[in-house]
Amino acid sequence: MTQLKLASKFDLPVIMHVRQAIDDVLKNLRRYPVKGGIAHAFNGSMQQAHAFIELGFKLGFGGAMTYKRATHIQALAKSLPIESIVLETDAPDIPPSWLGHEGRNSPKELNQIAIFFAELRGMDLTSVIEISHQNTLDALPKIVQLCTSSKNLH
C-alpha cells in the first residue's frame, strides 16, 4: 500500500507481482489511483485482467505461459487485447519450459518468449516485438529518458 501511496503522490506507474491477492490489489488501486504500470507475471481471471486494463495497466506474460499445462495463461495471452500485453522474463525466476522448472531464467530468453507468443497469437515476430516494446514504453514512459541518458553516456 505504501508503494501505491508514493506512486499516486508522485504520479508514477508501478510494477506489481501479485500472487493470490489480485482482488485486494485492485481494491487498493481504486483507493490510491496510480498512473498505470505493469501487472507482472499475470495469471488472474479474464475479469481481473480487464479491471487492470481499465486502470491503465499492461499485463506481463513470460516464461510461465510456455508450459503445456499453462492453458489458462495461454488463453489470456491469446485473447486479451495486444495493446495491453508486455513480454517479460522475470529473470532469474519463472524459467520458460525449455529451461525446465529448475533452470535459471535470463533476459536472453525474451526473444524465444516472443517467438512462443507470436506463434500462440498467429502473429509475425516483428509485430509482436514492436507492439510489446511500445506497450512497455507506454506503461513506463520515463524509461525512454533512461534509455536516452544511457546512450549519451557511451
N, C-alpha and C positions, 0 to 999 in steps of 0.2 A: 504494500500500500504506500509506503514511503516513496518508492520509485515512481509510482503514478502521481503522487502529490508534486514531486520535484519536476517531473516531465510536464505536468499541467502548468505549473508555475512558470517554467521557462519555455513553454511552447515547443517541446521536443517530442519526437517519436520514441517509442520503446520497443525493445525486443524481448519477448517473453517465451519461455519454455514452460508450458502449462501442462501438468500431468494430474489427472483426476481432480481438477479444480476449475474446469473451464467455466462453469456457470458462476462460480464465485468471482472469478476474474472479470467476466462480462459485467456482473453487477457492480464491481468496483470501477470498471472503465466508464460505466454510465454515471457513477458518482463523481469520478475525477476524470473528466474528458481530457484526452491527450491528442496529439497531432498524429494519430495512427501509429504505424510501425509494422512489426512482423510478429505473427504468432508462429514461433519457431517449432519445427517438428510437429506440425498439426496432425492430430488424429481424432478430432472430435466428430460430432454429428454434422449432417448437412445443415441443419437448423443453426447450430453453433457457428459453422463456417460463415453462413450468411450474416449472422449477427456481427461477427468480427469484420466482415467486408463492409457492412453498413457503418461501422465505426471508423472506417478508413484504414483498416489493416490489410496487409498482404499475408498469405498463408504459406509457410515454408514446408517444402517437401524435399526429402533427401533419401538417404540410404534405406530407411525403413520401407519405403514404397517398392523397393526392388525385390523383396522376398515373395515367393509364390503364394504364401499364406496371407499376405497383406492385402487381401481383396478389398477390404473397406477403405484403406488408404488409397489404393489404386483407383477405386471408384470415385473418390473425392477428387483426386488429381486429374482424372479423365473428364469429369463433368463440371467442375467449378469453372467460372469464367477465367480464361487465360490471363486476363489483366489483374487477377487477384492472387497470382501464384509467383513465388520466388523459389529458385532451386538452391539447395544448400548441402553442405556435407556434415555439419556438426562434428567436425574433426576435433579430437580423435575418437569421439563416441559415435554410436549408431552406424556401424560399418555397413556398406552395401552387401548384397548377397554374395558377390564374387569374392569378397574378403572373408566371408564367414562370420559367425557371431563373435569369435574371439579375435578377429582382425582389428587392426588399428587404422581407422579412417584418416584421410588427409585431404587437403584441398585438391590434390591432383586427381581425385576421383570424381570431381564435379563434371568433367566432360562426359564420362561414362554415365553418370546420373542423368545428364541432359539427353544423351542418346536413348536411355531407357524411357525417359519421359516423352521424348519425341515419338518413339515407336508406340507407346501407350496411347497417345493422343492422335496418332496418324498425321503428324506434322513433320515438316522438314527441320533438320537440326539447326540450321542457321536462323530460322524464325524463332525457334524455341530459345536459343541463346540471346538473340536481340531483345525479345519480349521480356525474358526473365531479368536481363540486365537492366532494362528500362524500369521494370517493376521495382527492382531493388533501389534504383536511384529515386524513384517516386516515393518509396517508403522511408528512405533515409537521405533526404535531399542534401544535407550537409556533407555527405560522403564525397560529393563531387569536389567540394573545396579541399578535402583531404587528399584526394587523388591529384588534383591540380598542384597543390602545395608540394607533394612528394615528387612530382615530375620536375618541379622547379629546383629541387634540391640536388638533382643529378647533373 
